[in-house]
Amino acid sequence: MNPLPVPEAGLRVVLTGAAGGIGQALADAFAEQGARLLLVDREAAALQALHQRLADVHPARATIATAAVDLSDDAAVAGLADGLAQQWGGVDVLVNNAGTEYPTPVDDTDPQANARWAWLLDNNVTTMLRLTRALLPFMGQGASVINQSSIWGRIGVGGFSAYSASKHAVVGLTRSLAFELGPRGIRVNAVCPGWVRTAAALRSLTAMARERGCSEAEVEREILARQAVPQMLEPADLAGVFLFLASPASRALTGQCLSASHGEVMA
């Protein structure tokens, strides 16, 4: 017996940000369970490479499709939803994983500082709402929406106000949609990862070290000292959390924001 409460085989799963570090780990996990996967990312070449790798590793277990889509484009998202409905008829699990991060210090005097701040909010939050709204007509009783937040959506952090604000907004969006969609039998939850060894997180670590005038190793030691388990998370460490929220075993949970941070945040 598999010890993990995994989703049922054949569930129709839409995963955004699929070509990123966490996205690839989640794609592997859902493919291993035999899901029908639609992998969405704006990076077409990286998406195609992921598709090929998954087809090689899980040749008989999953049905995998890809869509290179800019989720900030209303027409492109509407087309994605219509095409998916025609092919699959509906969606069982939506994983809103797409997002990015970069520093936005309040004293930034660059003329584009406000535009960069606003773009990050749109990219990390509004795109989630846009896709969820587009797919909602095709989600029924028992569907699960899982939004990617961050522990920086639970706490403040200097120098990254736009990213932190966006992830706080994801928490609020998750809780609001849980009330709106609950009567339809659709659950909405979020995952708040801590420091995960991805390219984006390591870029942030480098920026923090530069700002403080210290080494990246020193910043990493400070981070790990705040964790109950002093180890950097790997993308695959999050897979079980998402599989649980996608599965019927989590049917009592909605509006929840699960911190997966090796104990850095315990609320």
C-alpha positions in Angstrom: 0.0 0.0 0.0 1.3 3.4 -0.9 1.9 5.4 2.3 1.0 8.7 0.7 -2.6 9.8 0.3 -2.2 10.4 -3.4 -4.8 11.6 -6.0 -6.7 9.1 -8.0 -5.1 7.9 -11.2 -6.4 9.7 -14.3 -7.2 13.0 -12.5 -7.1 15.9 -14.9 -4.4 18.3 -13.5 -3.5 21.7 -14.8 -0.1 22.9 -13.5 1.3 26.4 -14.2 4.9 27.4 -13.9 5.7 23.9 -14.9 9.1 24.5 -16.3 10.5 26.0 -13.1 12.3 24.1 -10.3 9.2 23.4 -8.1 7.0 23.0 -11.2 9.2 20.2 -12.6 9.1 18.4 -9.3 5.3 18.6 -9.1 5.0 17.5 -12.7 7.1 14.4 -11.9 5.0 13.7 -8.8 1.6 13.9 -10.6 2.9 12.0 -13.6 4.0 9.2 -11.4 0.5 8.9 -10.1 -0.9 8.5 -13.6 -2.5 12.0 -13.9 -3.6 13.5 -17.1 -1.4 16.6 -17.0 -1.6 19.9 -18.8 1.7 21.7 -18.2 1.6 25.4 -18.7 4.5 27.9 -18.9 5.5 30.9 -20.9 8.9 29.4 -21.7 8.2 27.2 -24.7 11.6 25.6 -25.1 11.9 24.6 -21.4 8.3 23.3 -21.5 9.1 21.1 -24.5 12.3 19.7 -22.8 10.2 18.9 -19.6 7.6 17.1 -21.7 10.2 15.0 -23.4 11.8 14.1 -20.1 8.5 13.1 -18.5 7.6 11.1 -21.5 10.9 9.2 -21.2 10.6 8.7 -17.4 6.8 7.9 -17.2 6.0 6.5 -20.6 3.1 4.3 -19.5 1.7 6.2 -16.5 0.6 9.7 -17.5 -1.0 11.5 -20.4 1.0 14.8 -20.8 0.1 17.8 -22.8 1.8 21.3 -22.8 0.7 24.8 -23.5 3.1 27.8 -23.8 0.9 30.6 -22.6 1.4 34.0 -21.1 -1.0 34.0 -18.2 -1.2 37.8 -18.2 -3.0 37.6 -21.6 -6.8 37.4 -21.3 -7.3 36.0 -24.8 -4.6 33.4 -24.4 -6.0 32.2 -21.1 -9.5 32.0 -22.5 -8.2 30.0 -25.5 -6.4 27.7 -23.1 -9.5 27.0 -21.1 -11.7 26.4 -24.2 -9.2 24.0 -25.7 -8.8 22.1 -22.5 -12.6 21.8 -22.1 -12.8 20.4 -25.6 -10.1 17.9 -25.0 -10.8 16.8 -21.5 -14.3 18.1 -20.7 -13.2 19.4 -17.3 -10.5 19.9 -14.7 -10.1 18.1 -11.4 -7.0 19.8 -10.0 -5.6 23.3 -10.7 -2.2 24.0 -9.4 -1.5 27.8 -9.6 2.3 27.5 -9.3 3.5 30.2 -11.7 5.3 33.2 -10.2 8.6 34.9 -9.8 10.6 37.0 -7.4 13.1 39.8 -7.4 14.2 42.6 -5.0 12.0 45.8 -4.8 13.7 48.0 -2.2 11.6 50.9 -1.1 14.4 53.4 -1.8 14.8 52.3 -5.4 15.1 55.5 -7.5 15.0 53.8 -10.9 12.2 55.3 -13.1 10.8 51.8 -13.7 10.7 50.8 -10.0 6.9 51.3 -9.7 6.3 49.5 -12.9 8.4 46.5 -11.7 6.6 46.5 -8.4 3.2 46.4 -10.1 4.2 43.8 -12.7 5.3 41.4 -10.0 1.9 41.7 -8.3 0.1 41.1 -11.5 2.3 38.1 -12.4 2.1 36.5 -9.0 -1.5 37.1 -8.1 -3.8 38.4 -10.9 -2.7 35.6 -13.2 -3.9 33.1 -10.6 -7.3 34.7 -10.5 -7.4 35.0 -14.3 -6.8 31.3 -14.9 -9.0 30.1 -12.0 -11.9 32.2 -13.4 -11.4 30.9 -16.9 -11.4 27.2 -15.7 -14.1 27.6 -13.2 -17.0 26.6 -15.6 -15.1 23.3 -16.1 -14.5 22.4 -12.4 -17.1 20.5 -10.6 -17.9 18.9 -7.2 -14.7 17.6 -5.6 -12.3 19.8 -7.6 -9.2 21.2 -5.9 -7.4 24.5 -6.5 -3.9 24.7 -4.9 -2.2 28.1 -4.9 1.5 28.6 -4.5 2.3 31.2 -1.8 5.4 31.4 0.4 6.4 31.9 4.0 7.1 35.4 2.9 3.3 35.6 2.5 3.1 35.0 6.3 5.9 37.3 7.5 7.6 40.5 6.3 11.0 40.7 4.7 13.1 43.7 3.9 13.9 44.6 0.3 11.3 42.3 -1.3 8.1 44.2 -0.6 6.4 43.4 -3.9 7.1 39.6 -3.6 6.0 39.5 0.0 2.9 41.6 -0.7 2.0 39.3 -3.7 2.3 36.2 -1.5 0.3 37.8 1.3 -2.3 38.5 -1.4 -2.3 34.8 -2.5 -3.2 33.9 1.0 -6.1 36.3 1.1 -7.2 35.2 -2.4 -7.1 31.6 -1.3 -9.3 32.2 1.8 -11.8 34.3 -0.1 -12.1 31.8 -3.0 -12.6 29.0 -0.4 -15.8 30.8 0.7 -16.9 31.6 -2.8 -16.3 28.1 -4.3 -17.1 26.0 -1.2 -20.9 25.8 -2.1 -19.9 24.3 -5.4 -17.9 21.6 -3.7 -14.6 23.1 -4.8 -11.8 23.3 -2.3 -9.1 26.1 -2.4 -5.9 25.8 -0.4 -2.4 27.3 -0.6 1.1 26.0 0.1 3.7 28.4 1.7 7.1 27.0 1.1 10.2 28.1 2.9 13.6 28.3 1.3 13.7 25.9 -1.6 16.8 25.3 -3.6 15.6 26.8 -6.9 17.2 29.2 -9.3 14.9 32.0 -8.3 15.5 31.5 -4.6 19.2 31.4 -5.1 19.1 34.7 -7.0 17.3 36.2 -4.0 19.9 34.8 -1.7 22.6 36.4 -3.8 20.8 39.8 -3.8 20.5 39.6 0.0 24.2 38.9 0.4 25.1 41.8 -1.9 22.8 44.2 0.1 24.3 43.1 3.4 27.8 43.1 2.2 28.4 39.5 3.2 28.9 36.1 1.6 26.0 33.9 0.3 27.2 31.2 2.7 26.7 33.6 5.6 23.1 34.4 4.5 22.3 30.7 4.0 23.6 30.0 7.6 21.3 32.7 9.0 18.4 31.2 7.1 19.0 27.7 8.3 19.5 28.8 11.9 15.8 29.9 11.9 14.6 26.5 10.9 13.8 23.6 13.2 15.4 21.3 10.6 18.4 23.3 9.4 18.4 22.1 5.8 17.5 23.8 2.6 14.4 22.3 1.0 14.6 20.7 -2.4 11.7 21.0 -4.9 10.8 17.4 -4.5 10.2 17.9 -0.8 7.0 19.8 -1.6 5.5 17.1 -3.8 3.8 15.2 -1.0 2.1 18.4 0.2 0.6 19.1 -3.2 -0.4 15.4 -3.7 -2.2 15.5 -0.4 -4.1 18.7 -1.2 -5.1 17.2 -4.6 -6.4 14.0 -3.0 -9.7 13.1 -1.4 -7.7 12.5 1.9 -7.6 16.3 2.3 -11.4 16.8 1.7 -11.8 18.5 5.2 -9.3 21.2 4.2 -10.2 24.4 2.4 -9.0 28.0 2.9 -5.8 26.6 4.5 -2.3 27.8 3.9 0.1 25.0 4.7 3.6 26.1 5.7 6.3 23.8 4.3 9.4 25.4 5.7 11.3 23.0 7.8 9.8 24.8 10.8 10.9 28.3 10.0 7.2 29.3 10.2 5.0 27.3 12.4 1.6 28.9 11.9 
